[in-house]
Amino acid sequence: RVWSQYQMVLRSEKGYPYQKFAQQGLAVFLEKCWAVRNMNCRYITGELEAEPNTNTLDRAFENLSQFYAVLSFENFSSDVIAFLEENQISFSKIPNERKSSYLGPTEEEVMLIKKYNENDISLFEKWKNKELKVGEK
């Protein structure tokens, strides 16, 4: 998500928010753009402005455990189709209208993104490893 947003900002029209930081490189973009630092924890807790910390992460764990379902972007189409079928929701096509192509990040860039998103990484790993139960009542 972070790499995708960085690429989108770089490609956007002149004056796009945070573009001047993105043009200075990924490190500056991560430092100056709050929306690419632990955004999942921010969304899940509803605390968008404050920089996430361990308390935020604990609340994100608790809140996420109350979700009905969480779908993976790694298998987006198949997860969405399975979710819709399980919940008897009809569909004909899963569109992705904003898809674009760009090179992936280098290992150094991945490490930099991880540094600025440690809480989101912890949240994802706990969910991925099934340590965090979602949709179970």
C-alpha positions as CSV (number, residue, x, y, z in Angstrom):
1,R,0.0,0.0,0.0
2,V,2.8,2.4,0.9
3,W,4.8,1.7,-2.3
4,S,1.6,2.0,-4.4
5,Q,0.7,5.4,-2.8
6,Y,4.3,6.6,-3.3
7,Q,4.2,5.7,-7.0
8,M,0.7,7.3,-7.4
9,V,1.9,10.6,-5.9
10,L,5.0,10.6,-8.2
11,R,2.8,10.0,-11.3
12,S,0.2,12.6,-10.3
13,E,-0.3,16.0,-11.8
14,K,1.9,18.9,-10.5
15,G,0.9,20.1,-7.1
16,Y,-0.6,16.8,-5.9
17,P,-0.4,16.5,-2.1
18,Y,3.0,15.4,-0.8
19,Q,4.4,15.3,-4.3
20,K,7.2,17.7,-3.4
21,F,8.3,15.2,-0.7
22,A,7.9,12.2,-2.9
23,Q,10.2,13.8,-5.5
24,Q,12.9,14.1,-2.8
25,G,12.8,10.3,-2.4
26,L,11.1,7.6,-0.4
27,A,12.7,8.5,2.9
28,V,11.5,12.1,2.8
29,F,8.0,10.9,1.7
30,L,7.8,8.5,4.6
31,E,8.9,11.1,7.1
32,K,6.6,13.9,5.9
33,C,3.5,12.0,4.8
34,W,1.6,10.7,7.8
35,A,-0.8,8.7,5.6
36,V,2.0,6.1,4.8
37,R,3.0,5.4,8.4
38,N,1.0,2.7,10.1
39,M,-2.2,3.6,8.4
40,N,-3.9,0.3,9.1
41,C,-3.5,0.8,12.8
42,R,-4.8,4.4,12.4
43,Y,-7.9,3.3,10.5
44,I,-8.7,0.4,12.7
45,T,-8.5,2.4,15.9
46,G,-10.0,5.6,14.4
47,E,-7.0,7.6,15.7
48,L,-5.7,9.1,12.4
49,E,-3.7,12.1,13.6
50,A,-1.6,10.8,16.5
51,E,1.5,8.8,15.7
52,P,0.7,5.1,16.5
53,N,2.5,3.5,19.4
54,T,2.2,0.2,21.3
55,N,-1.1,1.3,22.9
56,T,-2.5,2.0,19.4
57,L,-1.3,-1.4,18.3
58,D,-3.1,-3.2,21.2
59,R,-6.3,-1.3,20.4
60,A,-5.9,-2.3,16.8
61,F,-5.6,-6.0,17.8
62,E,-8.7,-5.7,19.9
63,N,-10.7,-3.8,17.3
64,L,-9.7,-6.1,14.4
65,S,-10.7,-9.2,16.4
66,Q,-14.3,-7.7,16.2
67,F,-14.3,-7.5,12.4
68,Y,-16.6,-9.8,10.5
69,A,-13.9,-10.6,8.0
70,V,-10.5,-9.4,6.7
71,L,-9.5,-10.0,3.1
72,S,-6.0,-10.3,1.8
73,F,-4.6,-8.1,-1.0
74,E,-2.2,-10.9,-1.7
75,N,-5.1,-13.0,-3.0
76,F,-7.5,-10.1,-3.5
77,S,-9.7,-11.4,-6.3
78,S,-10.1,-15.0,-4.9
79,D,-10.6,-13.7,-1.4
80,V,-13.3,-11.2,-2.5
81,I,-15.1,-13.9,-4.6
82,A,-15.0,-16.4,-1.7
83,F,-16.3,-13.7,0.7
84,L,-19.2,-12.8,-1.7
85,E,-20.1,-16.5,-2.3
86,E,-20.0,-17.3,1.4
87,N,-22.3,-14.4,2.2
88,Q,-24.6,-15.1,-0.8
89,I,-23.9,-11.8,-2.5
90,S,-24.2,-11.8,-6.2
91,F,-21.6,-10.4,-8.5
92,S,-20.5,-10.5,-12.1
93,K,-17.0,-9.0,-12.1
94,I,-14.5,-7.7,-9.6
95,P,-13.2,-4.5,-11.2
96,N,-9.8,-2.9,-10.5
97,E,-10.1,0.5,-12.3
98,R,-7.0,2.2,-10.8
99,K,-4.5,-0.6,-11.4
100,S,-1.2,0.6,-12.8
101,S,2.2,-0.8,-13.5
102,Y,5.5,0.2,-12.0
103,L,8.6,-1.5,-10.7
104,G,8.6,-2.9,-7.2
105,P,10.7,-1.5,-4.4
106,T,14.3,-2.5,-3.8
107,E,15.2,-4.5,-0.7
108,E,16.5,-1.2,0.8
109,E,13.2,0.5,0.1
110,V,11.3,-2.4,1.6
111,M,13.3,-2.1,4.8
112,L,12.7,1.6,4.9
113,I,8.9,1.1,4.5
114,K,9.0,-1.5,7.2
115,K,10.9,0.8,9.6
116,Y,8.1,3.4,9.3
117,N,5.3,0.8,9.5
118,E,6.3,-1.5,12.4
119,N,2.9,-1.5,14.0
120,D,1.1,-2.3,10.7
121,I,3.7,-5.1,10.1
122,S,3.0,-6.5,13.6
123,L,-0.8,-6.3,13.1
124,F,-0.5,-8.1,9.7
125,E,1.8,-10.8,10.9
126,K,-0.4,-11.6,13.9
127,W,-3.4,-11.8,11.5
128,K,-1.5,-13.8,8.8
129,N,-0.2,-16.3,11.4
130,K,-3.8,-16.7,12.7
131,E,-2.8,-15.5,16.2
132,L,-5.5,-12.9,15.8
133,K,-8.9,-14.4,15.3
134,V,-11.3,-12.4,13.1
135,G,-14.9,-13.1,12.5
136,E,-15.3,-15.5,15.4
137,K,-17.9,-14.7,17.9
